[in-house]
Amino acid sequence: MPEVQIEIGGRVFEVACQDGEQHFLRAAAQMLDEQAKALIAQAGRIPEPRMLLMAGLMLADKTAGLEDQLRNAEAKLAACDEEISALKNAPAPAPERIEVPVIPDSVTQTLAEMTARAEALADLVEEKAAG
């Protein structure tokens, strides 16, 4: 079992850990050291047990806040997953009926006659312009 030297609040400690977990121990010690340094900056020299206790409590407070945020995020995610699932499983909407107006035959015939007359007049104008 490897021994790791860590520094917290300017004090050095020898701590044993499982092989391969040295990195995690150092990261945890660094977080505790940051809290201890903040305490020392505010209050000056503090007895070691009190410094470790207060630094640990500060980290526990941060952790509790993050756990609350995580629970809220997980609840929102679960609600979104339920909504997505409900939307996927919902029946398709009923087709919308769209009515297209029909042009009566009489109007179509009248337009065809008007077109024929307009073409005849255009031909007549072209003939007079050419002659």
Phi, psi and omega in degrees: 000117184289148175260134180239134177267124178235155179239127179228120178061034179082002179248139183262137180230145172259123183230136177269148178211169177291149179299132181092352181256012180300320181299317181293322178296317179295320179296317179295319179296323179295320178296317179294321179296320179299318179293319180297318179296322178296319178296315181296322179295327181277316190249355183083209182289129182235142175303143185308310181300319180292319179299313181295320178297310182295317179297318178297319178295322178296318178293321179297321178297315178298318180296318179298318177297317179293324177294322176297315179298320179296317178298317179297316179296320179294322178295317178296318179297317179297319178296319179294319178299318178297318180295318178297315180298317179297320180292322179293324183270354181289146178294153179296146180295151179297141180298142181273132181274125179242126180260128179257127181293142179257132179276124181298150180301324182298322179291319179298318179294318180297317178296322179295319178296317179296322179295317180298317178297316180297321178293320179296318178295321179295320177297318179298318179295320179295320179296315181292325181289328181281330187267000000 
